């Protein structure tokens, strides 16, 4: 299996280096044909914030790993910053195993990442469009997609919040059965606030409000999420209509005190008020949690939930590895079947089986003295039918590896060799 994989990820390099080796879709479209011209007829490249990975299939027996590493670095013009030591490499079955791990989410920075599979699929589609997906990649990547699907349907690898922002929303769901009937206020407009707002929207929050000291940033986030803006100096007066408050701003003083919350609580008619404080320093006076119908959680609470969920996901890894093992075995069997000798043996066995079955069906129509001749003549017919395809399979030295295995695959399909193998297993 002349499969190579080279790349950079959070395992091998920090973000400032990974982002230098990030390829846009336009760059990928231009890079794939250039790789094909360098002797890699089949290649797939995908790039995310945490990884850039190149998979290449070649007929050459010598693995040109260093060439591929330098190719990616030079293509991006980042040799001043990124060195070949920052890139990893895998070969043959190791490369397939790595791809399956990535597709399943167990190699992600956030274990069980559900987005990586769609990113791999996008890279595969770009390669299809560029004409660099051939016979082998057209088997390898769909197998990886199947691994990803099985990981998500047969295990709990993607369940439970593993980010602070998502954990905040998950906690809100535990308090309120129906988020669609609730109003939420996100205080802040930074990265954490943005993720929290997006998670609330994805969970169907009834009404989303955004407030921030800088009004323009609040307006941008509100536009992104379909929320409404409350000016920062006005939000304490609007708390009576809010059910969920998630705050993540930098402030030396509390932006919400116990006294303010207690005052608002009297106007809420004992309805629950859910507060998440993910600011550093804390944004909400901690003693507010002592008030009736007030649920206040801080970073420690959320990190505890996140760690619990991470442990649950990690406990699913052995199941994922078992799935990967099954899919790798199937891939290896398929690849082995593409060698000439197994195909010749399978084709010979198939035709001999057909010959014997037909002879047995009709043997009684012949005189006893003619039966031996019938067996001999039918064997000669089968051997003559087999002669040309066997010679063509054996004498493919002037063809590329891709052409040879494609020819073998056509023969296997035309004669239904793999189907006949499955029927044999069924019996």
C-alpha positions as CSV (number, residue, x, y, z in Angstrom):
1,X,0.0,0.0,0.0
2,X,2.0,3.0,-1.3
3,X,0.1,5.5,0.8
4,X,1.8,8.5,2.4
5,X,0.5,11.1,4.9
6,X,2.3,14.2,6.0
7,X,1.0,17.1,8.0
8,X,1.1,19.4,10.9
9,X,-1.3,19.4,13.9
10,X,-1.7,20.5,17.5
11,X,0.4,17.4,18.4
12,X,3.5,18.7,16.6
13,X,3.4,22.5,16.5
14,X,1.9,25.5,18.2
15,X,-0.9,27.6,16.7
16,X,1.4,30.3,15.3
17,X,3.1,27.7,13.1
18,X,0.0,25.7,12.2
19,X,-1.7,28.8,10.9
20,X,1.2,29.6,8.6
21,X,0.7,26.2,6.9
22,X,-3.1,26.6,6.6
23,X,-4.4,26.3,3.0
24,X,-7.5,28.1,1.7
25,X,-9.8,26.2,-0.7
26,X,-8.3,28.3,-3.6
27,X,-4.8,27.3,-2.6
28,X,-5.8,23.6,-2.3
29,X,-7.3,23.7,-5.8
30,X,-4.0,25.1,-7.2
31,X,-1.8,22.7,-5.1
32,X,-3.4,19.4,-6.0
33,X,-2.6,19.5,-9.7
34,X,0.9,20.7,-8.9
35,X,1.4,17.6,-6.7
36,X,0.0,15.4,-9.4
37,X,2.6,16.7,-11.8
38,X,5.3,15.7,-9.3
39,X,4.4,12.0,-9.5
40,X,1.5,11.8,-7.1
41,X,-1.6,11.0,-9.3
42,X,-3.8,10.6,-6.3
43,X,-3.7,13.2,-3.5
44,X,-6.1,14.8,-1.0
45,X,-5.3,17.9,1.1
46,X,-7.5,19.3,3.8
47,X,-6.7,22.2,6.2
48,X,-8.4,23.3,9.5
49,X,-7.3,25.6,12.4
50,X,-5.7,22.6,14.2
51,X,-4.3,20.6,11.3
52,X,-3.2,20.5,7.7
53,X,-2.9,17.0,6.3
54,X,-1.9,15.7,2.9
55,X,-2.6,12.1,1.7
56,X,-0.8,10.9,-1.4
57,X,-0.8,7.6,-3.2
58,X,2.1,6.7,-5.5
59,X,3.3,3.9,-7.6
60,X,6.9,4.5,-6.5
61,X,8.3,2.1,-3.9
62,X,10.4,4.8,-2.3
63,X,8.5,6.9,0.1
64,X,9.2,10.6,-0.7
65,X,8.2,11.9,2.7
66,X,10.8,14.7,2.9
67,X,9.9,15.9,-0.5
68,X,6.2,16.2,0.5
69,X,7.0,18.1,3.7
70,X,9.3,20.5,1.8
71,X,6.7,20.9,-0.9
72,X,4.0,22.1,1.5
73,X,6.4,24.4,3.3
74,X,7.7,25.9,0.1
75,X,4.2,26.1,-1.4
76,X,3.2,28.4,1.4
77,X,6.5,30.2,1.5
78,X,7.0,29.7,5.2
79,X,10.4,28.0,5.3
80,X,11.6,30.9,7.6
81,X,9.2,29.7,10.3
82,X,8.1,26.1,9.7
83,X,10.7,23.3,9.5
84,X,10.2,19.8,8.4
85,X,10.5,18.6,12.0
86,X,7.2,20.3,12.7
87,X,5.5,18.0,10.4
88,X,4.5,14.3,11.1
89,X,4.5,11.5,8.6
90,X,2.8,8.1,8.3
91,X,3.2,5.3,5.8
92,X,0.9,2.6,4.3
93,X,-1.4,1.1,7.0
94,X,-0.2,3.7,9.5
95,X,-1.4,6.5,7.2
96,X,-4.8,4.8,6.8
97,X,-5.0,4.2,10.6
98,X,-4.2,7.9,11.2
99,X,-6.9,9.1,8.8
100,X,-9.5,6.9,10.5
101,X,-8.5,8.3,13.9
102,X,-8.9,11.8,12.7
103,X,-12.3,11.1,11.1
104,X,-13.5,9.4,14.3
105,X,-12.6,12.5,16.4
106,X,-10.2,10.7,18.8
107,X,-7.2,12.6,17.4
108,X,-8.8,16.0,17.8
109,X,-7.7,18.7,20.2
110,X,-11.3,18.4,21.6
111,X,-11.9,14.7,21.6
112,X,-15.0,13.7,19.7
113,X,-14.9,16.9,17.6
114,X,-18.0,16.6,15.3
115,X,-16.8,19.2,12.7
116,X,-13.6,17.5,11.6
117,X,-15.5,14.9,9.5
118,X,-17.2,17.5,7.4
119,X,-13.8,19.2,6.9
120,X,-12.3,16.0,5.6
121,X,-15.3,15.5,3.3
122,X,-14.7,19.0,1.9
123,X,-11.1,18.2,1.2
124,X,-12.1,15.0,-0.5
125,X,-14.6,16.9,-2.7
126,X,-12.0,19.5,-3.7
127,X,-9.7,16.6,-4.7
128,X,-12.5,15.1,-6.7
129,X,-13.1,18.4,-8.5
130,X,-9.3,18.7,-9.2
131,X,-9.1,15.2,-10.6
132,X,-6.7,13.8,-8.0
133,X,-9.0,11.2,-6.6
134,X,-8.4,7.9,-8.3
135,X,-9.1,4.3,-7.7
136,X,-7.4,4.1,-4.3
137,X,-8.5,7.4,-2.7
138,X,-12.0,6.6,-3.8
139,X,-11.9,3.6,-1.5
140,X,-9.9,5.1,1.4
141,X,-11.8,8.2,2.1
142,X,-15.4,6.8,1.9
143,X,-14.0,4.1,4.4
144,X,-12.9,7.0,6.6
145,X,-16.3,8.6,6.4
146,X,-17.9,5.3,7.4
147,X,-15.6,5.2,10.5
148,X,-16.7,8.7,11.4
149,X,-20.3,7.7,11.1
150,X,-20.0,4.6,13.1
151,X,-18.1,6.4,15.8
152,X,-21.0,8.9,16.3
153,X,-23.8,6.3,16.0
154,X,-22.3,3.4,17.9
155,X,-20.5,5.2,20.7
156,X,-20.9,8.3,22.9
157,X,-17.7,9.9,21.7
158,X,-19.4,13.3,20.9
159,X,-21.8,13.5,23.8
160,X,-21.5,16.1,26.6
161,X,-20.1,19.6,26.6
162,X,-16.3,19.8,26.5
163,X,-16.0,23.6,26.2
164,X,-16.9,26.2,28.8
165,X,-19.3,28.0,26.5
166,X,-21.2,24.8,25.6
167,X,-21.2,23.6,29.2
168,X,-22.9,26.9,30.2
169,X,-25.7,26.2,27.7
170,X,-25.9,22.5,28.7
171,X,-26.4,23.6,32.3
172,X,-29.2,26.0,31.2
173,X,-30.9,23.1,29.6
174,X,-30.8,21.1,32.8
175,X,-32.5,24.0,34.7
176,X,-35.1,24.8,32.0
177,X,-36.9,22.1,30.1
178,X,-37.8,24.4,27.2
179,X,-35.3,27.0,26.2
180,X,-37.6,28.1,23.5
181,X,-39.8,29.8,26.1
182,X,-36.9,31.6,27.8
183,X,-35.0,34.9,27.4
184,X,-31.2,34.9,27.6
185,X,-28.7,37.7,28.0
186,X,-25.1,37.4,27.0
187,X,-22.9,40.0,28.7
188,X,-19.7,40.5,26.6
189,X,-18.8,40.2,22.9
190,X,-15.4,38.3,23.0
191,X,-14.7,34.8,21.7
192,X,-16.3,33.0,24.6
193,X,-19.4,35.2,24.4
194,X,-19.7,34.6,20.7
195,X,-19.5,30.8,21.1
196,X,-22.1,31.0,24.0
197,X,-24.5,33.0,21.9
198,X,-24.2,30.6,19.0
199,X,-24.8,27.6,21.2
200,X,-27.9,29.3,22.7
201,X,-29.3,29.9,19.2
202,X,-28.5,26.3,18.1
203,X,-30.5,25.1,21.1
204,X,-33.5,27.2,20.2
205,X,-33.4,29.9,22.8
206,X,-36.6,32.0,22.7
207,X,-35.1,35.5,22.7
208,X,-31.4,36.4,22.8
209,X,-30.1,39.7,24.1
210,X,-26.5,41.0,23.8
211,X,-24.9,43.7,25.9
212,X,-21.3,45.0,26.0
213,X,-19.5,48.1,27.1
214,X,-18.6,48.7,23.5
215,X,-21.9,49.0,21.8
216,X,-20.5,48.4,18.3
217,X,-19.2,45.0,19.2
218,X,-22.5,44.1,20.8
219,X,-24.3,45.1,17.6
220,X,-21.9,42.9,15.5
221,X,-22.6,39.8,17.7
222,X,-26.3,40.5,17.7
223,X,-26.3,40.6,13.9
224,X,-24.4,37.4,13.7
225,X,-26.8,35.5,16.0
226,X,-30.1,37.3,15.3
227,X,-30.2,38.7,18.8
228,X,-31.2,42.2,20.1
229,X,-28.9,44.7,21.8
230,X,-29.3,46.2,25.2
231,X,-27.1,49.1,26.0
232,X,-24.7,48.2,28.8
233,X,-25.8,50.8,31.3
234,X,-29.5,49.7,30.8
235,X,-29.2,46.0,31.3
236,X,-29.6,45.9,35.1
237,X,-33.0,47.5,34.7
238,X,-34.1,44.9,32.2
239,X,-33.2,41.8,34.3
240,X,-36.8,41.2,35.3
241,X,-37.5,39.9,31.8
242,X,-34.4,37.7,31.6
243,X,-34.3,34.1,32.6
244,X,-30.6,33.2,31.7
245,X,-27.6,35.5,32.1
246,X,-24.2,34.4,30.9
247,X,-21.4,36.9,31.6
248,X,-17.8,36.9,30.3
249,X,-16.3,40.4,30.5
250,X,-13.2,41.7,32.2
251,X,-14.1,43.9,35.1
252,X,-12.4,44.8,38.4
253,X,-15.8,45.2,40.1
254,X,-18.9,43.0,40.0
255,X,-21.2,44.0,37.2
256,X,-24.1,42.4,39.1
257,X,-24.3,42.5,42.9
258,X,-26.3,40.4,45.3
259,X,-28.4,43.5,46.1
260,X,-29.2,44.1,42.5
261,X,-30.2,40.5,41.9
262,X,-32.3,40.4,45.1
263,X,-34.1,43.6,44.0
264,X,-34.9,42.1,40.6
265,X,-35.9,38.8,42.1
266,X,-38.8,40.3,43.9
267,X,-40.2,41.3,40.5
268,X,-39.8,37.9,39.0
269,X,-42.6,36.2,41.0
270,X,-40.3,33.4,42.1
271,X,-39.4,32.4,38.6
272,X,-35.9,30.8,38.4
273,X,-33.0,33.0,37.4
274,X,-30.0,31.1,35.9
275,X,-26.6,32.9,36.1
276,X,-23.4,31.7,34.6
277,X,-20.3,33.7,35.5
278,X,-17.3,32.8,33.2
279,X,-15.5,36.2,33.7
280,X,-12.0,36.5,35.2
281,X,-12.2,38.1,37.7
282,X,-15.7,37.0,38.5
283,X,-18.5,39.2,37.2
284,X,-21.3,38.3,39.6
285,X,-21.2,38.6,43.4
286,X,-20.8,34.9,44.5
287,X,-23.2,35.2,47.5
288,X,-26.1,35.8,45.1
289,X,-26.3,32.0,44.9
290,X,-27.8,32.0,48.4
291,X,-30.9,33.7,47.1
292,X,-34.1,31.7,46.5
293,X,-34.7,30.6,42.9
294,X,-31.2,31.8,41.9
295,X,-28.8,29.3,40.3
296,X,-25.3,30.7,40.0
297,X,-22.4,28.8,38.5
298,X,-18.8,29.9,38.0
299,X,-15.8,28.6,36.0
300,X,-15.0,26.0,38.6
301,X,-18.5,24.6,38.2
302,X,-18.3,24.5,34.4
303,X,-14.8,23.1,34.4
304,X,-16.0,20.3,36.6
305,X,-18.7,19.5,34.1
306,X,-16.3,19.7,31.2
307,X,-13.8,17.4,32.9
308,X,-16.5,14.9,33.7
309,X,-17.6,14.9,30.0
310,X,-14.0,14.6,28.8
311,X,-13.6,11.5,30.9
312,X,-16.8,10.0,29.5
313,X,-15.6,10.6,26.0
314,X,-12.2,9.1,26.7
315,X,-13.8,6.0,28.0
316,X,-15.3,5.5,24.5
317,X,-11.9,5.5,22.8
318,X,-11.4,1.7,23.1
319,X,-14.7,1.2,21.2
320,X,-13.5,3.6,18.5
321,X,-10.2,1.8,18.2
322,X,-12.1,-1.5,17.7
323,X,-14.2,0.1,15.0
324,X,-11.0,1.4,13.3
325,X,-9.5,-2.1,13.5
326,X,-12.5,-3.6,11.7
327,X,-12.5,-1.0,9.0
328,X,-8.7,-1.3,8.5
329,X,-9.0,-5.1,8.1
330,X,-11.7,-4.6,5.5
331,X,-9.5,-2.1,3.7
332,X,-6.4,-4.5,3.8
333,X,-8.5,-7.4,2.4
334,X,-9.7,-5.2,-0.4
335,X,-6.2,-4.0,-1.2
336,X,-4.8,-7.5,-1.1
337,X,-7.5,-8.7,-3.5
338,X,-6.1,-6.2,-6.0
339,X,-2.9,-8.1,-6.5
340,X,-2.7,-10.2,-9.6
341,X,-2.2,-13.6,-8.0
342,X,-5.3,-13.5,-5.7
343,X,-7.4,-12.3,-8.6
344,X,-6.1,-15.0,-10.9
345,X,-6.8,-17.6,-8.2
346,X,-10.3,-16.2,-7.6
347,X,-11.2,-16.1,-11.3
348,X,-9.9,-19.6,-11.8
349,X,-11.9,-20.9,-8.9
350,X,-15.1,-19.1,-10.0
351,X,-14.9,-20.6,-13.6
352,X,-14.0,-24.0,-12.3
353,X,-17.0,-23.9,-9.9
354,X,-19.3,-23.0,-12.8
355,X,-17.8,-25.7,-14.9
356,X,-18.3,-28.4,-12.2
357,X,-21.8,-27.4,-11.4
358,X,-22.9,-27.5,-15.1
359,X,-21.1,-30.8,-15.6
360,X,-22.8,-32.3,-12.6
361,X,-26.2,-31.1,-13.8
362,X,-25.8,-32.7,-17.2
363,X,-23.6,-35.7,-16.5
364,X,-26.4,-38.2,-16.7
365,X,-27.2,-37.2,-20.3
366,X,-23.9,-38.8,-21.4
367,X,-22.9,-42.4,-21.7
368,X,-20.5,-43.6,-19.0
369,X,-17.7,-43.9,-21.5
370,X,-18.2,-40.2,-22.5
371,X,-18.2,-38.7,-19.0
372,X,-14.4,-38.6,-18.6
373,X,-14.1,-36.9,-22.0
374,X,-16.8,-34.4,-21.0
375,X,-14.8,-33.5,-17.9
376,X,-11.6,-33.1,-19.9
377,X,-13.1,-31.0,-22.7
378,X,-14.9,-28.6,-20.4
379,X,-11.6,-28.1,-18.4
380,X,-9.8,-27.3,-21.7
381,X,-12.5,-24.7,-22.6
382,X,-12.2,-23.0,-19.2
383,X,-8.4,-22.9,-19.5
384,X,-8.6,-21.3,-22.9
385,X,-11.1,-18.7,-21.6
386,X,-8.7,-18.0,-18.7
387,X,-5.6,-17.8,-20.8
388,X,-5.8,-14.2,-22.1
389,X,-7.0,-12.5,-18.9
390,X,-4.3,-14.3,-16.9
391,X,-1.6,-13.3,-19.3
392,X,-2.8,-9.7,-19.2
393,X,-2.8,-9.7,-15.4
394,X,0.7,-11.1,-15.2
395,X,2.2,-8.9,-17.9
396,X,1.4,-5.4,-16.6
397,X,5.0,-4.2,-16.0
398,X,4.7,-1.4,-18.5
399,X,1.6,0.0,-16.8
400,X,1.5,2.4,-13.9
401,X,0.4,1.0,-10.5
402,X,-2.9,2.8,-10.8
403,X,-3.6,1.4,-14.2
404,X,-2.8,-2.1,-13.1
405,X,-5.0,-2.1,-10.0
406,X,-7.7,-0.4,-12.0
407,X,-7.6,-3.2,-14.6
408,X,-7.7,-5.8,-11.8
409,X,-10.7,-4.1,-10.2
410,X,-12.5,-4.1,-13.6
411,X,-12.0,-7.8,-13.9
412,X,-13.2,-8.4,-10.4
413,X,-16.3,-6.4,-11.0
414,X,-17.1,-7.9,-14.5
415,X,-16.8,-11.4,-13.1
416,X,-18.4,-10.6,-9.7
417,X,-15.4,-12.0,-7.8
418,X,-16.0,-10.1,-4.6
419,X,-19.8,-10.9,-4.8
420,X,-19.0,-14.6,-5.2
421,X,-16.7,-14.4,-2.2
422,X,-19.6,-12.9,-0.2
423,X,-21.9,-15.7,-1.4
424,X,-19.4,-18.2,-0.4
425,X,-19.1,-16.7,3.2
426,X,-23.0,-16.7,3.4
427,X,-23.1,-20.4,2.6
